[in-house]
Amino acid sequence: MTTHFESLPFRPADILLPRDCDLSLWSVVACDQYTSQPEYWQRVEERVGRAPSSLRLILPESCLEGPDVETDIMEINNTMTRYLREQRFTLYPDTLIYVERTLEGGKIRRGLVGMVDLEQYDYEPGGGTLIRATEGVVLSRIPPRVAVRKNAPIELPHAMLLTDDPEQTVIEPVSKRVGELEKLYDFDLMEGGGHLRGWRLDDQEMARVAQAMKALARPDHFHSRYGLKGEEPVLLFAVGDGNHSLAAAKECYERAKRITEPEQWPNLPSRFALCELVNLYDPVLVFQPIYRVVFGVDPKQLLAGLAQYYPQAVWGKEDCGSGRRHRIRYVYDGGEGTVTVPNPKAHLTAGTLQNFLDEFLAHHLDSRIDYVHGEGVASHLARSHPDAVAFLLPALKKEELFPTVIHDGVLPRKTFSVGRAQDKRFYLEARRIRS
């Protein structure tokens, strides 16, 4: 590992890239997308066919609780081992990859692919590590992901970290040197995913990136940036996407530590996790709200429960007076409307809604909730199922993210999404996590 990054939680990795295959068939979207749209994954399955693909190396979240999940995981691990044996990958040691993702409409989102040190990451609210979760992690969702990862010989990342870099000092300057860097890939993504290009950073560029990161990590810079008193620990990176997957990687590392001598911890492959770093202030980075669709309910009973939970709420009126208030839209097969909660205790609208839904679901075990990207998708699901209600929330403002994590610990889970479902990371890069 180049010495430029020794004090930093993000650093170069020994990255594996697929070779001798059609990358447009290899690369598929993050496993936690389209959980209520099995037809999407069926289309991907038909398109990939028998071609080598990351589809064979991941388990879509919609399958995590399926009857054949243990067999599915075993098959994934076997395929990983077979791909390694067949030398399906090219190794790029000690590498950072600068990526340009062209989205629908031609806009380009920029990022850096490397690995993070899980010793410097915490998903518990109120942690003081350099890397922190942005949402409350649902502990029950970690074991299934651990089951997928614990015996896997390689990892494929869909986690996305965010850096608060309004001056664009870390990632954006690389774009000026792409003509001098080694291009590693350049291809179209499937299912409206856009286009992906990647270049390997040279030592000069890695040194510059490391210095820029160190400047952002200076305590004086951090405290001045957020108007803090000088005692709060620095928050350098916040997890934008893949909170639960990164938490599962952390858990696997902690398990490895328990059976390994402490002096060997720095050499554990599981200590690190591959991810993409993106600037919060990349103009192409758009925060999309994540909508809630509750299934297995009587819509009127659910809404009555909401009215009882917030008796001060005002229903169906646009103007609800002065003061802070949270406005929530809802859609179901029989209609739609709005409810406004005045003087809410939660900081964000998502928290106001989630507090009610958590209590409701705890007493209605036959009901379930899905977190959906896209207002049209959420509304369609609600109108297509007589036992469903969709709740539509406003988008989170970018400038609220880091201050909220610093002061409140985490946001309510599933508060925001980094772009639409088709804009999520597509699997491409990999890294060995077992010898």
Buried (B, 14 or more C-beta within 10 A) or exposed (E): EBEBBEEBBBBBBBBBBBEEEEBBBBBBBBBBBBBBBEEBBEBBEEBBEEEBBBBBBBBBBBBBEEEEBEEBBEEBBEBBBEBBEEEBBEEBEBBBBBBBBBBEEEBBBBBBBBBBBBBBBBBBBEBEBBBBBBBBBEEEBBEBBBBBBBEBBBBBBBBBBBBBBEEBBBBBBBEEBBEEBEEBBEBEBBBEBBBBBBBBBEEEBBBBBBEBBBEBBEEEEBBEBBEBEEEBBBBBBBBBBBBBBBBBBBBBBEEBBEEBEEEEBEEBBBBBBBBBBBBBBBEBBBBBBBBBBBBBBBBEEBBEBBEEBBEEBBEEEEEBEEEEBBBBBBBBEEEBEBBBBBEBEBBBBBBBBBBBBEEBBEEBEEBEBBBBBBBEBBBBBBBEBEBBBBBBBEBBEBEBBBBBBBEBBBBBBBBBBBBBBBBBBBBBBBBBBBE
